[in-house]
């Protein structure tokens, strides 16, 4: 079982956004599974770079959608996005400085952030905007 399990209440009701959420969860779960496996350790820096790129692209899509629909809490949601990107940069720096410690922090921090973000910001976004097809 992965670190983060997709739950229906994580949906924001926008097919493209929900699809990207699932892809990011899959990527994080893949990294987590490789970190806890007894097998050869993955290239964490490469995974983190891929996660960072994926999250950056996803946030751009989500923020574009919020602007188009004049979402009333765009600034707060965008600030939460920027904080996660800063946290990922910190994790990347920490991993480079101390791979052993960085590996231990990685899974927990990503899990905490995603589940909290889904429960708060994305849940409110879904409630405010409802289901859309883009």
C-alpha atoms as one frame of an Amber mdcrd trajectory, in Angstrom:
protein
   0.000   0.000   0.000   1.226   3.473  -0.864   1.934   6.368   1.422  -1.019
   8.431   0.190  -4.248   6.752  -0.855  -6.603   8.633  -3.192  -9.959   9.302
  -1.564 -13.054  10.612  -3.295 -13.223  13.631  -0.976  -9.853  14.753  -2.399
 -11.575  15.475  -5.708 -11.974  19.118  -6.664 -14.492  18.184  -9.352 -12.268
  19.200 -12.263 -11.216  16.182 -14.318  -7.793  17.543 -15.357  -6.916  18.710
 -11.835  -8.057  15.451 -10.210  -6.108  13.438 -12.803  -2.933  15.380 -12.011
  -3.527  14.931  -8.278  -3.664  11.163  -8.810  -0.492  11.221 -10.925   1.390
  13.188  -8.258   0.189  10.808  -5.552   1.370   7.866  -7.668   4.800   9.459
  -8.098   5.130  10.180  -4.373   3.985   6.636  -3.552   6.534   5.179  -5.972
   9.346   7.121  -4.317   8.130   6.167  -0.832   7.935   2.466  -1.733  11.470
   2.547  -3.102  12.743   4.331   0.002  11.298   1.729   2.376  12.220  -1.296
   0.251  15.371  -3.236   1.027  16.391  -2.924  -2.604  18.907  -0.469  -3.975
  18.016   3.098  -3.034  16.416   5.213  -5.754  17.858   8.388  -7.199  16.004
  10.595  -4.707  17.303  13.828  -6.206  15.891  12.846  -9.613  12.554  11.835
  -8.058  12.355  15.099  -6.151  13.114  17.033  -9.317  10.334  15.180 -11.113
   7.922  15.760  -8.229   8.866  19.447  -8.149   8.307  19.831 -11.909   5.016
  17.939 -11.766   3.725  19.935  -8.831   4.783  23.242 -10.415   2.939  22.400
 -13.642  -0.085  21.190 -11.702  -0.236  24.348  -9.608  -0.102  26.466 -12.772
  -3.119  24.566 -14.147  -5.044  24.798 -10.890  -4.311  28.515 -10.494  -5.319
  29.201 -14.111  -8.613  27.459 -13.467  -9.147  29.465 -10.258  -8.422  32.753
 -12.081 -10.842  31.861 -14.884 -13.602  31.248 -12.337 -12.673  34.242 -10.178
 -12.117  32.006  -7.178 -12.372  34.179  -4.070  -9.467  32.532  -2.232  -6.973
  32.350  -5.075  -4.337  34.312  -3.141  -4.512  32.021  -0.091  -4.488  28.882
  -2.242  -1.570  30.174  -4.305   0.335  30.988  -1.110  -0.146  27.380   0.056
   1.203  26.196  -3.306   4.253  28.436  -2.984   4.881  27.119   0.530   4.895
  23.523  -0.686   7.348  24.360  -3.457   9.586  26.045  -0.875   9.270  22.974
   1.376  10.270  20.690  -1.503  13.296  22.893  -2.217  14.216  22.617   1.489
  13.833  18.818   1.351  16.027  18.715  -1.769  18.691  20.843  -0.061  18.460
  18.715   3.087  18.788  15.532   1.102  21.880  16.802  -0.697  23.450  17.784
   2.633  22.497  14.541   4.435  20.907  11.810   2.275  20.119   9.539   5.239
  18.170  12.188   7.168  16.583  13.642   4.021  15.156  10.260   3.048  13.471
   9.862   6.441  11.821  13.290   6.296  10.717  13.112   2.703   7.760  10.760
   2.873   6.296  12.212   6.047   6.482  15.819   4.910   4.920  15.113   1.520
   2.146  13.010   3.057   1.381  15.662   5.684   1.272  18.462   3.153  -0.865
  16.702   0.558  -3.463  15.343   2.942  -3.755  18.698   4.744  -3.977  20.604
   1.423  -6.639  18.232   0.070  -8.715  18.514   3.269  -8.591  22.307   3.391
  -7.780  24.285   0.246  -8.842  21.747  -2.372 -12.005  20.783  -0.465 -13.023
  24.442  -0.352 -12.199  24.851  -4.048 -14.437  21.909  -4.895 -17.256  23.209
  -2.697 -17.031  26.696  -4.217 -16.723  25.729  -7.869 -18.491  22.378  -8.124
 -17.860  19.991 -11.002 -16.395  21.271 -14.282 -15.266  19.489 -17.435 -11.978
  21.278 -18.201
